[in-house]
């Protein structure tokens, strides 16, 4: 064979065999995994098996199995069975493990039994990145994204779903019963085989209805939702697609400088409104700073949460959620009414005073209500309210929200910065996961999976920013 690159003869003996290390380049990312895991204090992090048993078959060292998982998630190989095969044929994994080839059950059990320790490893890499000054000066973007669970939509039940399903099944049963009545009246028109088939279908539907009624009785014990495959998974709306996802709501805080994830949390809460304070606190602790600027989208707009963040010494930037339809109907909305703090009153678009009338407590929040006595005779009333009086409601700590809005007005590019920062990691990780996001079930195990994905993402970002050799040197120092 001329003019082609030729391989070596498989039967050719080698006098001086090549070393396994020769197959791995000095700047291969697998060397980062090896150095990073070797530098960890696995006993302090809480890994099981750090003290080998005196009897029985020797076990694999936790560092070996941890290296396999970090390598797997870094290369989009999350399945324990696939990792078992890769350990037998992948030269990088053969180098990384020193030719050790654990079976899939050993690999899977390690992830299952060491969830908390694996999550601490993810946090350790964030500490390392902070030491290498890869984070910005305390500015993070926070967002949540829905990730699919193992649970199929057909195996997730709510009261509304069960009611709709029962109505559909009842109609189907009635349809089949009508066919049986017709068979009784005119036996010649309906074959005997069809009659037998109809009876089987009716029996199957009634069995399904009994199951649904039994599930309905269990719903109050499960906060209104029941997932049969993964009990912690929840049905979550996805406004962009108009459909729902049965899964988890993953919260993340991403550094605006290098787009690295500084903190994350896996929840099964279907919305983001109660997550701002916790995520901002986690991000601040991860960055090791006293103050923090947290930029989010409208889904996090919650007065109490925003106030809690500000009281904790942090700066929230959350755009206001516009829930009133007044502006869409061509009428004035609350932004057209100017508040006078000194006199504790509003000035309406017609220039009239809307004074404080009474206060009430709604959902634990003290709300002050204002209106003007001039409303019934106001020439602008048609553009203001269809009621007798235009009532303006003000939270007792509304000043916190107004101050935040002024900061947002002074930073017109803040929301663009948030979108370009926090949505990139989510898109990247979901692409790595493929169509099936999580492989494990229940919240603690899913949290372990997410920690491995976040660790892999941050390692790739660090390699991209510093380079393999520089990162290895930084880890060793």
C-alpha positions as CSV (number, residue, x, y, z in Angstrom):
1,X,0.0,0.0,0.0
2,X,1.8,3.0,-1.3
3,X,1.2,6.7,-0.4
4,X,-0.9,5.8,2.7
5,X,-0.2,6.1,6.4
6,X,0.3,2.5,7.5
7,X,-0.3,1.1,11.0
8,X,1.8,-1.4,12.9
9,X,1.7,-5.1,12.5
10,X,-0.5,-6.5,15.3
11,X,1.7,-9.6,15.6
12,X,5.0,-7.6,15.9
13,X,6.7,-8.1,19.3
14,X,8.1,-5.0,21.0
15,X,11.4,-5.4,22.8
16,X,10.9,-2.3,25.0
17,X,7.1,-1.8,25.6
18,X,5.8,1.7,25.5
19,X,4.7,3.2,28.9
20,X,1.0,3.8,29.4
21,X,1.8,7.4,30.3
22,X,3.2,7.9,26.8
23,X,-0.4,7.7,25.4
24,X,-1.6,10.7,27.4
25,X,-0.4,14.1,26.3
26,X,0.9,16.5,29.0
27,X,-2.0,18.9,28.3
28,X,-4.7,16.2,28.3
29,X,-7.6,17.3,30.5
30,X,-7.6,13.9,32.2
31,X,-4.5,14.9,34.0
32,X,-6.5,17.7,35.7
33,X,-8.9,15.2,37.1
34,X,-6.1,13.0,38.4
35,X,-4.3,15.9,40.2
36,X,-7.6,17.5,41.5
37,X,-8.8,14.2,43.1
38,X,-5.4,13.4,44.5
39,X,-5.2,16.7,46.2
40,X,-8.6,16.2,48.0
41,X,-8.9,15.1,51.5
42,X,-11.5,12.4,50.9
43,X,-11.8,11.4,54.5
44,X,-12.6,14.9,55.6
45,X,-15.1,15.2,52.8
46,X,-17.0,12.2,54.1
47,X,-16.3,9.4,51.6
48,X,-17.0,5.9,52.7
49,X,-14.4,3.2,52.6
50,X,-11.4,5.3,53.5
51,X,-10.5,2.7,56.1
52,X,-10.3,-0.7,54.3
53,X,-11.7,-3.7,56.0
54,X,-9.2,-6.2,57.5
55,X,-11.0,-9.2,56.0
56,X,-12.8,-10.0,52.8
57,X,-12.1,-9.0,49.2
58,X,-10.2,-5.7,48.9
59,X,-12.3,-2.7,47.8
60,X,-11.6,0.0,45.3
61,X,-10.2,3.2,46.8
62,X,-12.8,6.0,46.7
63,X,-10.4,8.2,44.7
64,X,-10.5,5.7,41.8
65,X,-14.3,5.7,41.6
66,X,-14.5,9.4,42.0
67,X,-12.0,9.9,39.1
68,X,-14.2,7.6,37.0
69,X,-17.3,9.7,37.7
70,X,-15.6,13.1,37.2
71,X,-14.2,11.8,33.9
72,X,-17.5,10.4,32.9
73,X,-19.5,13.6,33.5
74,X,-16.7,15.6,31.8
75,X,-17.2,13.5,28.7
76,X,-21.0,13.1,28.7
77,X,-20.9,9.5,30.0
78,X,-23.2,9.4,33.0
79,X,-24.4,5.8,33.0
80,X,-22.6,3.3,35.3
81,X,-22.8,0.6,32.7
82,X,-21.3,2.8,30.0
83,X,-18.5,3.8,32.5
84,X,-17.8,0.1,33.1
85,X,-17.3,-0.4,29.3
86,X,-15.2,2.7,29.0
87,X,-12.9,1.6,31.8
88,X,-12.2,-1.5,29.8
89,X,-11.4,0.1,26.5
90,X,-10.8,3.9,26.9
91,X,-7.1,4.5,27.1
92,X,-7.7,7.7,29.1
93,X,-9.7,5.9,31.8
94,X,-7.2,3.0,31.8
95,X,-4.5,5.6,32.5
96,X,-6.6,7.4,35.1
97,X,-7.5,4.2,37.1
98,X,-4.1,2.4,36.6
99,X,-5.8,-0.4,34.6
100,X,-8.5,-0.9,37.2
101,X,-11.9,-1.9,35.8
102,X,-14.7,-1.9,38.4
103,X,-18.0,-3.4,37.5
104,X,-21.1,-1.2,36.9
105,X,-22.7,-2.2,40.3
106,X,-19.6,-1.0,42.2
107,X,-19.6,2.3,40.2
108,X,-23.3,2.9,40.7
109,X,-23.2,2.1,44.4
110,X,-20.4,4.6,44.9
111,X,-22.5,7.5,43.5
112,X,-25.5,6.3,45.5
113,X,-23.7,5.9,48.8
114,X,-21.5,9.1,48.7
115,X,-23.9,11.7,47.5
116,X,-23.2,14.3,50.2
117,X,-19.4,13.9,49.8
118,X,-19.6,14.3,46.1
119,X,-21.6,17.5,46.5
120,X,-18.8,18.7,48.8
121,X,-16.2,18.0,46.1
122,X,-18.2,20.3,43.8
123,X,-18.0,23.0,46.4
124,X,-14.2,22.3,46.9
125,X,-13.6,23.2,43.2
126,X,-15.5,26.4,43.6
127,X,-13.2,27.3,46.5
128,X,-10.2,26.5,44.3
129,X,-11.6,28.8,41.6
130,X,-12.0,31.5,44.1
131,X,-8.4,31.1,45.1
132,X,-7.3,31.4,41.5
133,X,-9.3,34.6,41.2
134,X,-11.6,33.3,38.5
135,X,-14.7,35.1,39.9
136,X,-15.7,38.7,39.4
137,X,-16.1,41.3,42.2
138,X,-19.2,39.8,43.8
139,X,-21.7,40.1,40.9
140,X,-23.7,37.0,40.0
141,X,-26.7,36.2,37.8
142,X,-29.3,33.9,39.4
143,X,-31.9,31.8,37.5
144,X,-33.8,28.6,37.7
145,X,-34.4,26.0,35.0
146,X,-36.6,22.9,34.7
147,X,-34.8,19.6,34.3
148,X,-36.6,16.3,33.4
149,X,-36.8,13.6,36.0
150,X,-37.0,9.8,35.3
151,X,-40.8,10.1,35.9
152,X,-43.0,10.2,32.8
153,X,-45.8,12.7,32.5
154,X,-48.3,9.8,32.4
155,X,-47.1,8.6,35.8
156,X,-47.5,12.0,37.5
157,X,-51.0,12.9,38.9
158,X,-52.7,16.0,40.2
159,X,-56.3,16.4,41.1
160,X,-57.0,18.2,37.9
161,X,-55.3,15.5,35.8
162,X,-57.3,12.7,37.5
163,X,-60.6,14.5,37.1
164,X,-59.9,15.0,33.4
165,X,-58.8,11.4,32.9
166,X,-61.8,10.0,34.8
167,X,-64.2,12.0,32.6
168,X,-62.5,10.7,29.5
169,X,-62.6,7.1,30.7
170,X,-66.3,7.4,31.6
171,X,-67.1,8.6,28.1
172,X,-65.1,5.7,26.7
173,X,-67.0,3.2,28.9
174,X,-70.4,4.7,27.9
175,X,-69.4,4.4,24.2
176,X,-68.5,0.7,24.6
177,X,-71.7,0.1,26.5
178,X,-73.7,1.6,23.7
179,X,-72.0,-0.8,21.3
180,X,-72.9,-3.7,23.5
181,X,-76.5,-2.6,23.7
182,X,-76.6,-2.4,19.9
183,X,-75.1,-6.0,19.8
184,X,-77.9,-7.2,22.1
185,X,-80.6,-5.6,19.9
186,X,-79.1,-6.6,16.5
187,X,-76.7,-9.6,17.1
188,X,-76.2,-10.1,13.4
189,X,-74.5,-6.7,13.0
190,X,-71.8,-7.2,15.7
191,X,-69.5,-10.3,15.5
192,X,-69.1,-12.3,18.6
193,X,-65.3,-11.6,18.6
194,X,-66.1,-7.9,18.7
195,X,-68.5,-8.3,21.7
196,X,-65.8,-10.2,23.6
197,X,-63.3,-7.4,22.8
198,X,-65.7,-4.7,24.0
199,X,-66.1,-6.5,27.3
200,X,-62.4,-6.8,27.8
201,X,-61.9,-3.0,27.1
202,X,-64.7,-2.1,29.5
203,X,-63.1,-4.3,32.2
204,X,-59.6,-2.7,31.6
205,X,-61.0,0.8,31.7
206,X,-62.9,0.2,35.0
207,X,-59.7,-1.3,36.5
208,X,-57.9,1.9,35.4
209,X,-60.6,4.0,37.0
210,X,-60.3,2.2,40.3
211,X,-56.5,2.9,40.3
212,X,-57.1,6.6,39.6
213,X,-59.6,6.9,42.4
214,X,-57.2,5.1,44.7
215,X,-54.4,7.6,43.7
216,X,-56.8,10.5,44.2
217,X,-57.2,9.5,47.9
218,X,-53.4,9.6,48.3
219,X,-53.0,13.1,46.8
220,X,-53.7,15.0,50.1
221,X,-50.7,13.2,51.7
222,X,-48.3,14.3,48.9
223,X,-49.0,18.1,48.7
224,X,-51.4,17.7,45.8
225,X,-49.1,15.8,43.4
226,X,-48.1,12.2,43.1
227,X,-45.3,10.8,40.9
228,X,-45.1,7.0,40.8
229,X,-41.6,6.6,39.4
230,X,-39.8,9.4,41.3
231,X,-41.8,10.5,44.3
232,X,-39.9,13.8,44.6
233,X,-40.5,14.9,41.0
234,X,-43.1,17.5,40.4
235,X,-45.0,18.7,37.3
236,X,-43.7,22.1,36.4
237,X,-45.1,24.5,33.8
238,X,-43.0,25.7,31.0
239,X,-44.3,29.0,29.6
240,X,-42.1,28.9,26.6
241,X,-43.5,25.7,25.2
242,X,-46.9,25.8,26.7
243,X,-46.4,22.4,28.1
244,X,-45.2,21.0,31.4
245,X,-42.2,19.0,32.5
246,X,-42.1,16.4,35.3
247,X,-38.9,17.1,37.0
248,X,-36.9,19.4,39.2
249,X,-36.3,23.2,39.4
250,X,-32.5,23.7,39.4
251,X,-31.4,27.1,40.8
252,X,-27.9,28.4,40.0
253,X,-25.8,31.5,40.6
254,X,-23.3,32.2,37.9
255,X,-20.4,34.6,38.0
256,X,-20.6,37.4,35.4
257,X,-16.9,37.4,34.7
258,X,-16.1,33.9,33.5
259,X,-19.6,32.3,33.5
260,X,-18.7,29.8,36.2
261,X,-21.3,28.4,38.5
262,X,-20.5,29.5,42.1
263,X,-23.6,28.0,43.7
264,X,-26.5,25.7,42.8
265,X,-29.4,24.0,44.5
266,X,-31.8,21.3,43.2
267,X,-35.4,21.9,44.4
268,X,-38.9,20.5,43.5
269,X,-40.6,23.9,44.1
270,X,-42.4,24.7,40.9
271,X,-41.6,28.5,40.9
272,X,-38.7,30.8,41.7
273,X,-40.4,33.4,44.0
274,X,-39.1,32.0,47.2
275,X,-35.5,31.2,46.1
276,X,-33.8,34.6,45.8
277,X,-32.6,35.0,49.5
278,X,-31.3,31.5,49.7
279,X,-29.4,31.5,46.4
280,X,-27.9,35.0,47.0
281,X,-26.7,33.7,50.4
282,X,-25.2,30.6,49.0
283,X,-23.4,32.6,46.3
284,X,-22.1,35.1,48.8
285,X,-20.7,32.3,51.0
286,X,-19.2,30.6,48.0
287,X,-17.4,33.8,46.9
288,X,-16.3,34.5,50.4
289,X,-17.5,38.1,50.3
290,X,-19.5,40.2,52.7
291,X,-21.6,41.9,50.0
292,X,-23.0,40.7,46.7
293,X,-25.0,42.0,43.7
294,X,-27.6,39.5,42.5
295,X,-29.3,40.0,39.1
296,X,-32.4,37.9,38.4
297,X,-35.4,37.9,36.1
298,X,-39.0,38.8,37.0
299,X,-39.8,35.3,38.3
300,X,-37.9,36.2,41.5
301,X,-39.9,39.4,42.2
302,X,-41.0,39.0,45.8
303,X,-41.0,41.9,48.2
304,X,-40.2,40.0,51.3
305,X,-37.4,38.1,49.6
306,X,-35.9,41.3,48.2
307,X,-36.0,42.9,51.6
308,X,-34.3,39.9,53.2
309,X,-31.5,40.1,50.7
310,X,-31.0,43.8,51.3
311,X,-31.1,43.4,55.1
312,X,-28.3,40.7,54.7
313,X,-26.1,43.4,53.1
314,X,-26.5,42.3,49.5
315,X,-27.9,44.2,46.5
316,X,-30.7,42.6,44.6
317,X,-31.6,43.6,41.0
318,X,-35.0,42.2,40.1
319,X,-37.3,43.7,37.5
320,X,-40.8,44.4,38.7
321,X,-43.6,42.0,37.7
322,X,-46.5,44.0,36.1
323,X,-49.7,42.2,37.1
324,X,-52.2,45.0,36.6
325,X,-54.0,45.2,33.2
326,X,-54.7,48.9,33.6
327,X,-52.0,50.0,31.2
328,X,-53.1,47.4,28.6
329,X,-56.6,48.8,28.9
330,X,-55.4,52.3,28.3
331,X,-55.7,53.4,31.9
332,X,-53.2,54.8,34.3
333,X,-51.2,52.2,36.4
334,X,-49.5,52.6,39.7
335,X,-46.4,54.1,38.1
336,X,-48.4,57.2,37.2
337,X,-49.0,58.0,40.9
338,X,-46.2,59.8,42.7
339,X,-45.6,59.0,46.4
340,X,-44.7,61.8,48.8
341,X,-42.8,60.2,51.7
342,X,-42.9,63.2,54.0
343,X,-46.7,63.6,53.8
344,X,-47.4,59.9,53.3
345,X,-49.7,60.4,50.3
346,X,-49.8,60.0,46.6
347,X,-50.4,62.6,43.9
348,X,-52.5,61.2,41.0
349,X,-52.2,62.1,37.3
350,X,-54.9,64.8,37.8
351,X,-52.8,66.5,40.5
352,X,-55.1,65.5,43.4
353,X,-54.0,64.1,46.7
354,X,-54.6,60.4,47.5
355,X,-54.3,60.2,51.3
356,X,-53.8,57.2,53.6
357,X,-57.2,55.7,54.5
358,X,-56.5,52.4,56.3
359,X,-54.0,49.5,56.7
360,X,-54.5,45.8,56.5
361,X,-52.5,42.6,56.8
362,X,-52.5,40.4,53.7
363,X,-50.5,37.1,53.7
364,X,-48.4,38.4,56.6
365,X,-47.6,41.8,54.8
366,X,-48.9,45.1,56.1
367,X,-50.5,47.0,53.2
368,X,-51.5,50.7,53.3
369,X,-54.4,51.8,51.1
370,X,-54.8,55.4,49.7
371,X,-57.4,57.1,47.6
372,X,-58.6,60.6,46.8
373,X,-62.0,62.1,47.6
374,X,-62.0,63.8,44.3
375,X,-62.3,60.6,42.3
376,X,-66.1,60.6,41.5
377,X,-65.9,64.1,40.0
378,X,-62.4,63.8,38.3
379,X,-62.4,64.5,34.5
380,X,-59.8,61.8,34.0
381,X,-61.8,59.1,35.8
382,X,-62.4,57.1,32.6
383,X,-58.7,56.8,32.1
384,X,-58.1,55.9,35.8
385,X,-60.6,53.4,37.1
386,X,-64.0,51.8,36.4
387,X,-64.7,51.9,40.2
388,X,-65.9,54.8,42.3
389,X,-62.5,55.4,43.7
390,X,-59.0,54.5,42.5
391,X,-57.3,52.7,45.4
392,X,-53.5,52.7,45.6
393,X,-52.0,50.0,47.7
394,X,-48.5,50.3,49.2
395,X,-46.5,47.7,51.1
396,X,-45.0,49.0,54.4
397,X,-41.5,48.4,52.9
398,X,-42.3,49.6,49.4
399,X,-39.3,52.0,49.6
400,X,-37.0,49.0,49.3
401,X,-38.6,48.1,46.0
402,X,-38.5,51.7,44.7
403,X,-34.8,52.0,45.6
404,X,-34.1,48.8,43.7
405,X,-36.0,50.0,40.7
406,X,-33.9,53.2,40.6
407,X,-30.8,51.1,40.6
408,X,-32.1,49.1,37.7
409,X,-33.0,52.3,35.8
410,X,-29.3,53.4,36.2
411,X,-28.1,50.0,34.9
412,X,-30.1,49.5,31.6
413,X,-27.8,46.6,30.5
414,X,-28.2,44.6,33.7
415,X,-30.9,42.3,32.4
416,X,-28.9,41.6,29.2
417,X,-25.9,40.8,31.3
418,X,-28.1,38.3,33.3
419,X,-29.4,36.6,30.2
420,X,-26.0,36.2,28.6
421,X,-24.5,34.9,31.8
422,X,-26.8,32.5,33.5
423,X,-28.6,30.9,30.5
424,X,-25.3,29.7,28.9
425,X,-24.5,27.1,31.6
426,X,-28.0,25.7,31.7
427,X,-28.0,25.2,27.9
428,X,-24.6,23.6,28.0
429,X,-25.4,21.2,30.8
430,X,-28.7,20.2,29.2
431,X,-26.9,19.5,25.9
432,X,-24.5,17.2,27.8
433,X,-27.4,15.4,29.5
434,X,-29.2,14.7,26.3
435,X,-32.9,13.9,26.0
436,X,-33.0,12.3,29.5
437,X,-31.7,14.7,32.0
438,X,-31.5,12.9,35.3
439,X,-30.8,9.1,35.6
440,X,-31.4,8.8,39.3
441,X,-34.5,9.2,41.5
442,X,-35.4,11.2,44.6
443,X,-34.2,14.7,45.5
444,X,-30.9,13.8,47.3
445,X,-29.7,11.5,44.5
446,X,-30.7,14.0,41.8
447,X,-28.7,16.6,43.7
448,X,-25.7,14.4,43.5
449,X,-26.1,14.1,39.8
450,X,-26.4,17.8,39.4
451,X,-23.3,18.4,41.5
452,X,-21.3,16.2,39.1
453,X,-22.6,18.1,36.1
454,X,-21.7,21.4,37.7
455,X,-18.3,20.2,38.7
456,X,-17.7,19.0,35.1
457,X,-18.9,22.3,33.7
458,X,-16.6,24.3,36.0
459,X,-13.6,22.2,35.3
460,X,-14.1,22.7,31.5
461,X,-14.5,26.4,32.0
462,X,-11.3,26.6,34.1
463,X,-9.4,24.6,31.5
464,X,-10.7,26.9,28.8
465,X,-9.6,30.0,30.7
466,X,-6.3,29.0,32.2
467,X,-5.2,26.0,30.1
468,X,-4.5,22.5,31.3
469,X,-0.9,23.0,32.5
470,X,-1.6,26.2,34.3
471,X,-4.7,24.7,36.0
472,X,-2.7,21.7,37.2
473,X,0.0,23.9,38.6
474,X,-2.6,26.0,40.4
475,X,-4.2,22.9,41.9
476,X,-0.9,21.6,43.2
477,X,0.0,25.0,44.8
